[in-house]
Each structure stands twice: as structure tokens, then as C-alpha cells.
Amino acid sequence: MAEWRFIALIREQVASYHDDPSLRDQAPVYSDRTAAGRHLAGMLDGYRGSGALVAAIPAGGVPVAAEIAIALELELDMLPVSKILLPWNTESGFGAVAFDGSVWINDTAVLRFGLSPDAVKQSTARARSKVERRLRLLRGDRPLPELDGRIVHVVDDGIAAGSTMRVAITAMRNLGADKVVVAVPTGHGSSVEAVSEYAEETWCANVRRGFSFAVADAYEHWYDLSDGKVAEILDAFR
């Protein structure tokens, strides 16, 4: 197994993450999400057969997580989280909602964009509805996994602002996870640092910095995943 460099970052409190120095500030670095998952699995090989749960954030995190779970012989599950989007934007958000009802609001963004309490409430309700719809569609009547005392790998296809990952970590704690390990193929440096303060371990292979950042830039082939495709990947794994 290759040696992956451990980066220690000193902020107001200590935050740390693991990355792959050969991929630092590079783009694109993966052909697609499947290749990204295989690369991450190599970094996480120490967890092979550990009994940890690989929890995918749909939609983009599912193919990444499936490759990790297959390679490391771990259980795969899907736990939906959604950004709370700005009223005038279909991509940018100011917080996130998780499957268990957890909500995280970026108060600084609310002030910066001049969002009214009603606007925040309405956008949060739309995000909550999206999460509930995905729960019904992709989980059906299957109960949430038992996480008491378990290690949980929370996987997405990248970290931009980090709002969905923050609320996902909170939801894992609420379900009793003993240790939360964040695993993503790519992320903006400052967001990866911020997220790492909330998890026991953070693994981000391709860390990039700079004013402009898009998760999609890490991939040669980037495409939106439908809920139907997510269900197909999960069904194939099971």
C-alpha cells in the first residue's frame, strides 16, 4: 500500500486531514466517480474488513461509496442529505438538511445574502421535502442502520462549501456513531480543513485551493445522477 502523507493544520483548534500529494491542486484527476472511489479505497485500505459502514450521500456520493465498500468488503448504505439552496440559485446554498431532521444554517451566508426569515424557512422546507422524497424512494420501509459503537465512513463525490458534509456528520453522531471518517475524492482546502474539525478522520485525495473551485473539475466525465441510477447502483450492490 502506498504511503499517504498526513497533513497537520494548526488553526484556532487542531484540524487534520489525509491527502494524496501527487494530486494536490491538480484537475482533472479522475476519469469518473467510479475511478475516484477506487483511488479512495486504496487510501482507506486499513479499514478493509473492519465492519465499518460506508454511508453514501446521494446522488454523486453513491458510485464513489459503492467502489469503496466493494474494495474494502464493507456494508454500504445511503443516507440522504440536501443543500438548502438560495432562492435564486439551483447550485449554491446556505446550509443543509439531513435524513434525521438535522439542519445546519450558515448564519454568515444568511446575512451576506440578506435572506429574510421567511426565505430561510421556505428554502429549508424545500430541502427537507427533497430529503424525505429520496428516503421514500431509495430506502422504502428499510429502517435506518444501527450505528451504536460503529465506525462510519461518510462519502460524497466532493466538498465545495462543506454544508452537506457538516450536517451529515451531525446525523451520524445522532444515530450513535462511535467514529466518523469523512472520505471524498476532491475538496477545496479551506472547506476540507473546516469539515475535519467535526470528524475523527478526514480523507480527501485531491485537495485544491484558489478562488475558483468546482467539484466537477476533478472529473473528466461529469454528469448528473438520477434517483433511478442511484437506486440501480444500490440494488446491484445489495
C-alpha positions in Angstrom: 0.0 0.0 0.0 1.3 3.5 -0.9 2.2 5.9 1.9 -0.2 8.8 2.1 1.1 12.0 3.6 -0.6 13.2 6.8 -1.1 17.0 6.9 -1.4 18.7 10.3 -3.0 22.1 10.1 -3.0 24.5 13.1 -6.0 26.8 13.4 -7.9 28.0 16.4 -8.0 24.3 17.2 -6.1 21.5 15.5 -7.6 20.2 12.3 -6.1 17.5 10.2 -6.7 15.5 7.0 -5.0 13.0 4.8 -4.5 13.8 1.1 -2.5 12.5 -1.9 0.3 14.9 -2.5 0.6 13.8 -6.2 -2.9 15.1 -6.8 -2.7 18.3 -4.9 -4.0 21.4 -6.9 -4.4 19.2 -10.0 -7.6 18.9 -12.2 -8.9 16.8 -13.6 -7.5 13.8 -11.8 -10.2 11.1 -12.2 -11.9 9.7 -15.3 -15.2 9.4 -13.4 -16.7 8.8 -9.9 -16.0 5.1 -10.1 -12.3 5.7 -10.6 -12.4 8.2 -7.8 -13.9 5.6 -5.5 -11.2 3.1 -6.3 -8.5 5.6 -5.6 -10.0 6.5 -2.2 -10.4 2.8 -1.4 -6.6 2.4 -1.8 -6.1 5.2 0.7 -8.5 3.6 3.2 -7.2 0.1 2.9 -6.5 0.0 6.6 -10.3 -0.3 7.1 -10.6 -3.4 5.0 -13.0 -5.9 6.7 -13.3 -3.7 9.7 -17.0 -3.8 10.0 -17.4 -0.1 9.3 -20.4 1.3 7.5 -19.9 3.2 4.2 -22.7 5.8 4.2 -23.1 7.5 0.8 -24.6 11.0 0.3 -26.7 10.8 -2.9 -26.6 11.3 -5.6 -23.0 11.8 -6.5 -21.5 10.1 -3.5 -23.2 6.7 -4.2 -21.0 5.5 -7.0 -17.9 6.6 -5.1 -19.1 4.9 -1.9 -20.0 1.7 -3.8 -16.5 1.2 -5.0 -15.1 1.8 -1.5 -17.5 -0.7 0.0 -16.7 -3.3 -2.6 -12.9 -2.9 -2.4 -12.9 -2.9 1.4 -15.6 -5.6 1.9 -17.8 -3.2 4.0 -21.5 -2.6 4.3 -23.0 0.1 2.1 -25.9 2.3 2.9 -27.5 5.5 1.6 -28.4 8.4 3.9 -29.7 11.5 2.0 -28.7 15.0 2.8 -29.6 18.1 0.7 -28.2 21.6 0.5 -30.6 24.4 1.4 -30.4 26.4 -1.8 -30.5 30.1 -2.3 -34.0 31.2 -3.6 -32.4 32.4 -6.9 -29.8 29.7 -7.5 -30.1 25.9 -8.2 -26.5 25.2 -7.1 -25.3 27.5 -4.3 -26.7 27.1 -0.8 -26.5 28.5 2.7 -27.0 25.3 4.8 -28.1 21.7 4.6 -30.8 19.2 5.9 -30.1 15.6 6.8 -32.3 12.5 6.7 -32.8 12.5 10.5 -34.1 16.1 10.5 -30.7 17.7 11.4 -30.3 21.2 10.0 -27.2 23.4 9.6 -27.6 27.0 8.7 -24.6 29.2 7.7 -25.6 32.4 9.5 -22.8 34.3 7.8 -24.2 33.5 4.4 -27.8 34.4 5.5 -26.5 37.9 6.5 -24.3 38.2 3.4 -27.2 37.5 1.0 -29.8 39.4 3.0 -32.1 36.5 3.4 -35.3 37.1 5.3 -36.6 34.6 8.0 -39.4 33.6 5.6 -36.9 32.9 2.7 -34.8 30.8 5.1 -37.9 28.9 6.2 -39.1 28.3 2.7 -35.8 27.1 1.3 -35.3 24.8 4.3 -38.7 23.3 3.7 -37.9 22.6 0.1 -34.6 20.9 1.1 -36.4 18.8 3.7 -39.0 17.7 1.1 -36.2 16.6 -1.2 -34.6 14.5 1.5 -37.9 12.9 2.5 -38.7 12.1 -1.1 -35.3 10.4 -1.5 -35.8 8.5 1.7 -39.1 7.1 0.5 -37.8 6.3 -3.0 -34.4 4.8 -2.1 -35.0 3.3 1.3 -38.6 2.4 1.2 -39.6 0.8 4.5 -36.0 -0.3 5.4 -35.1 1.0 8.9 -32.1 3.3 9.4 -28.9 1.4 10.2 -27.8 0.7 13.8 -24.7 2.8 14.3 -24.1 2.5 18.1 -20.4 1.9 18.6 -19.6 1.7 14.8 -17.2 3.4 12.6 -19.0 5.3 9.8 -17.3 6.5 6.5 -19.4 9.4 5.2 -18.7 9.6 1.4 -19.6 12.2 -1.2 -18.1 13.0 -4.6 -16.5 16.2 -3.3 -16.6 19.0 -0.8 -17.2 22.6 -2.0 -18.6 24.7 0.8 -19.0 21.7 3.1 -22.5 22.3 4.3 -23.9 18.9 3.4 -21.0 17.1 4.9 -21.3 19.0 8.2 -24.9 18.1 8.7 -24.3 14.5 7.6 -21.7 14.2 10.4 -24.2 15.6 12.9 -26.7 13.0 11.7 -24.2 10.2 12.2 -23.5 11.4 15.7 -27.2 11.5 16.5 -27.5 7.8 15.4 -24.7 6.9 17.8 -21.7 6.5 15.5 -18.6 5.9 17.6 -16.2 7.3 15.0 -16.9 9.4 11.8 -14.5 9.2 8.9 -15.0 11.6 6.0 -13.9 10.3 2.6 -14.1 12.3 -0.5 -12.2 12.3 -3.8 -11.8 16.1 -4.0 -12.4 19.2 -2.0 -11.5 22.9 -1.5 -8.7 23.2 1.0 -10.4 25.6 3.4 -13.7 23.6 3.4 -11.8 20.3 4.0 -10.0 22.0 6.9 -13.3 23.2 8.4 -15.0 19.8 8.0 -12.1 18.0 9.5 -12.8 19.7 12.8 -16.0 17.7 13.2 -14.8 14.2 12.2 -12.2 11.9 13.8 -10.6 11.5 10.4 -10.9 13.2 7.0 -9.5 11.7 3.8 -9.5 13.9 0.7 -7.3 12.7 -2.1 -7.4 15.8 -4.3 -7.2 19.0 -2.3 -7.3 22.2 -4.3 -7.1 25.8 -3.3 -7.8 29.1 -5.0 -10.7 31.5 -5.6 -12.4 29.3 -8.1 -13.5 25.8 -7.2 -15.9 23.2 -8.6 -16.2 19.6 -7.6 -16.9 18.7 -11.3 -13.4 20.0 -12.4 -11.8 16.9 -10.7 -13.5 14.6 -13.2 -13.0 14.1 -16.9 -16.6 12.7 -17.2 -19.0 14.6 -15.0 -22.8 14.1 -15.2 -25.8 14.3 -13.0 -27.1 11.1 -11.5 -30.8 10.5 -11.5 -32.5 8.9 -8.5 -33.2 5.9 -10.7 -29.5 5.4 -11.4 -28.7 5.7 -7.7 -31.3 3.0 -6.9 -29.7 0.8 -9.6 -26.3 1.1 -8.0 -27.6 0.3 -4.6 -29.7 -2.6 -5.8 -26.7 -4.1 -7.7 -24.6 -3.8 -4.5 -27.2 -5.5 -2.3 
